[in-house]
């Protein structure tokens, strides 16, 4: 399909969004008028008008999004030819090989992926300024040959006028998806309000000694969800009409990359990126944002820089992820074909003998990686986040984070204990409840399923025990942390593990065993009390009074752990 026909199709589909919305508004108005003429009056009519206005608002908001805001380009660090001469030289060489004009700007981002854009004019018929957005995690995780393949793929979109005509198509997709998202957000807010109301009602009932009620929100938000489904019908049609062409463009860009940078480099890049995407999401969740609980940032440059070390430590896990490629697209309407299909097509090409090219790390294309990592933080992180103090190292970041998390718990056991004792939920209060033989009465105050609530005896204890184990362990760890008797082992390859300092006499404490004994069918708190007994030190007399109970404590999270499965992230 030629550029003119593609532009016309995109324009018709965009106009269809407005026609579809006008028809829905007309239907809403028609219902209101019909019911008013049928005799509906008073509060019922007012409620109908209010509901109609709330439902119509997201539709009207969708109309007002006449263009995708410029600010929605990926946030990143723009680098000039003087900043990164090797990268710019590589991009220009690849653009010449593809047969297209090089981008006017190169912007480094903090995401796993690469993309090209063009501010075209006159429905995409006239070219405009071009930009290449390159994710720094790709530079950290790919070889030079693999990165060249990714860049050639993106530049291939320029050569086929994909970027010039993408503006109209993407605008239509964005408007439909935003309208659906607004309806779903309103439905979620409505359901959350109803859930909070029911939870408050249930907690009041439990505090009065009655059985808690179900907190499911029922049909709250159903009107908004229905409208989201209606718009979903047009979204499916819109994506169906544009999907085949978008995927053909991806296959053509893959073929251009294989022709210019080599078949093997293109295949290996496609295999590498899903694992990198999963690993990067895991890194952000478990490492880069680790210190936010303590209002602390990693050392400067390490918010993105630590990804390198995690990749090196988890190389075996990444190797296993390369073998299992996603067989399906990220979603049924994803413009990128399934990675498995893309790899199959490239591997079907004849060998080109270019297996030894670009073996070095892609980071060699950047003049100063450490400086770039630090500068990227200044651009990507918000002012509020950048104002946080920095840890001296990752070990300090872990220790501070875990201490903060252990001091801010709100587990089911904490809430049940507070309601049961009408006092702050401390470990001392919990141990007293256990020693008084009231543990299983306390357990009745936990959130329970219908099956658990109806259970008796041993069956009930088995239902309640997991929550009790987690809550008691969290309180015990927090108490130890407050007494500076708990340390954490930082690792790039394994979960962060707590270690309790030895007891007097040098014996190794066993927190798990002590907690299990405290919530056994016949509870025994002796081991837990011995574990938590104050340890005399040079600065503390053996006769000093016990320290006060620590504040609420959270479950100590498993930090960090390996990604479970690769995400279907791809460049392009």
Rosetta blueprint (number, residue, H / E / L):
1 X L
2 X L
3 X H
4 X H
5 X H
6 X H
7 X H
8 X H
9 X H
10 X H
11 X H
12 X H
13 X H
14 X H
15 X H
16 X H
17 X H
18 X H
19 X H
20 X H
21 X H
22 X H
23 X H
24 X H
25 X H
26 X H
27 X H
28 X H
29 X H
30 X H
31 X H
32 X H
33 X H
34 X H
35 X H
36 X H
37 X H
38 X L
39 X L
40 X L
41 X L
42 X L
43 X H
44 X H
45 X H
46 X H
47 X H
48 X H
49 X H
50 X H
51 X H
52 X H
53 X H
54 X H
55 X H
56 X H
57 X H
58 X H
59 X H
60 X H
61 X H
62 X H
63 X H
64 X H
65 X L
66 X L
67 X L
68 X L
69 X L
70 X H
71 X H
72 X H
73 X L
74 X L
75 X L
76 X E
77 X E
78 X E
79 X E
80 X L
81 X L
82 X L
83 X L
84 X L
85 X H
86 X H
87 X H
88 X H
89 X H
90 X H
91 X H
92 X H
93 X H
94 X H
95 X H
96 X H
97 X H
98 X H
99 X L
100 X L
101 X L
102 X L
103 X L
104 X L
105 X E
106 X E
107 X E
108 X E
109 X E
110 X L
111 X L
112 X L
113 X L
114 X E
115 X E
116 X E
117 X E
118 X E
119 X L
120 X L
121 X E
122 X L
123 X L
124 X L
125 X L
126 X E
127 X L
128 X L
129 X L
130 X E
131 X E
132 X E
133 X E
134 X E
135 X E
136 X H
137 X H
138 X H
139 X H
140 X H
141 X H
142 X L
143 X E
144 X H
145 X H
146 X H
147 X H
148 X H
149 X H
150 X H
151 X H
152 X H
153 X H
154 X H
155 X H
156 X H
157 X H
158 X H
159 X H
160 X L
161 X L
162 X H
163 X H
164 X H
165 X H
166 X H
167 X H
168 X H
169 X H
170 X H
171 X H
172 X H
173 X H
174 X H
175 X H
176 X H
177 X H
178 X H
179 X H
180 X H
181 X H
182 X H
183 X H
184 X H
185 X H
186 X H
187 X H
188 X H
189 X H
190 X H
191 X H
192 X H
193 X H
194 X H
195 X H
196 X H
197 X H
198 X H
199 X H
200 X H
201 X H
202 X H
203 X H
204 X H
205 X H
206 X H
207 X H
208 X L
209 X L
210 X L
211 X L
212 X L
213 X L
214 X L
215 X L
216 X L
217 X L
218 X L
219 X L
220 X L
221 X L
222 X H
223 X H
224 X H
225 X H
226 X H
227 X H
228 X H
229 X H
230 X H
231 X H
232 X H
233 X H
234 X H
235 X H
236 X H
237 X H
238 X H
239 X H
240 X H
241 X H
242 X H
243 X H
244 X H
245 X H
246 X H
247 X H
248 X H
249 X H
250 X H
251 X H
252 X H
253 X H
254 X H
255 X H
256 X H
257 X H
258 X H
259 X H
260 X H
261 X H
262 X L
263 X H
264 X H
265 X H
266 X H
267 X H
268 X H
269 X H
270 X H
271 X H
272 X H
273 X H
274 X H
275 X H
276 X H
277 X H
278 X H
279 X H
280 X H
281 X H
282 X H
283 X H
284 X H
285 X H
286 X H
287 X H
288 X H
289 X L
290 X H
291 X H
292 X H
293 X H
294 X H
295 X L
296 X E
297 X E
298 X L
299 X L
300 X L
301 X L
302 X H
303 X H
304 X H
305 X H
306 X H
307 X H
308 X H
309 X H
310 X H
311 X H
312 X H
313 X H
314 X L
315 X H
316 X H
317 X H
318 X H
319 X H
320 X H
321 X H
322 X H
323 X H
324 X L
325 X L
326 X L
327 X L
328 X L
329 X L
330 X L
331 X L
332 X L
333 X L
334 X L
335 X L
336 X L
337 X L
338 X L
339 X H
340 X H
341 X H
342 X H
343 X H
344 X H
345 X H
346 X H
347 X H
348 X L
349 X L
350 X L
351 X L
352 X L
353 X L
354 X L
355 X L
356 X L
357 X L
358 X L
359 X L
360 X L
361 X E
362 X H
363 X H
364 X H
365 X H
366 X L
367 X L
368 X L
369 X H
370 X H
371 X H
372 X H
373 X H
374 X H
375 X H
376 X H
377 X H
378 X H
379 X H
380 X H
381 X L
382 X L
383 X H
384 X H
385 X H
386 X H
387 X L
388 X L
389 X E
390 X E
391 X L
392 X L
393 X L
394 X H
395 X H
396 X H
397 X H
398 X H
399 X H
400 X H
401 X H
402 X H
403 X H
404 X H
405 X H
406 X H
407 X L
408 X L
409 X L
410 X L
411 X L
412 X H
413 X H
414 X H
415 X H
416 X H
417 X H
418 X H
419 X H
420 X H
421 X H
422 X L
423 X L
424 X L
425 X L
426 X L
427 X H
428 X H
429 X H
430 X H
431 X H
432 X H
433 X H
434 X H
435 X H
436 X L
437 X L
438 X L
439 X H
440 X H
441 X H
442 X H
443 X H
444 X L
445 X L
446 X L
447 X L
448 X L
449 X L
450 X H
451 X H
452 X H
453 X H
454 X H
455 X L
456 X L
457 X H
458 X H
459 X H
460 X H
461 X H
462 X H
463 X H
464 X H
465 X H
466 X H
467 X H
468 X H
469 X H
470 X H
471 X H
472 X H
473 X H
474 X H
475 X H
476 X H
477 X H
478 X H
479 X H
480 X H
481 X H
482 X H
483 X L
484 X L
485 X L
486 X E
487 X E
488 X E
489 X E
490 X L
491 X L
492 X L
493 X L
494 X L
495 X L
496 X E
497 X E
498 X E
499 X E
500 X E
501 X L
502 X L
503 X L
504 X L
505 X L
506 X L
507 X L
508 X L
509 X L
510 X L
511 X H
512 X H
513 X H
514 X H
515 X H
516 X H
517 X H
518 X H
519 X L
520 X L
521 X L
522 X L
523 X L
524 X L
525 X L
526 X H
527 X H
528 X H
529 X H
530 X H
531 X H
532 X H
533 X L
534 X L
535 X L
536 X L
537 X E
538 X L
539 X L
540 X E
541 X L
542 X L
543 X L
544 X L
545 X L
546 X L
547 X L
548 X L
549 X L
550 X L
551 X L
552 X L
553 X L
554 X L
555 X L
556 X L
557 X L
558 X L
559 X E
560 X L
561 X L
562 X L
563 X L
564 X L
565 X L
566 X L
567 X L
568 X L
569 X L
570 X L
571 X L
572 X L
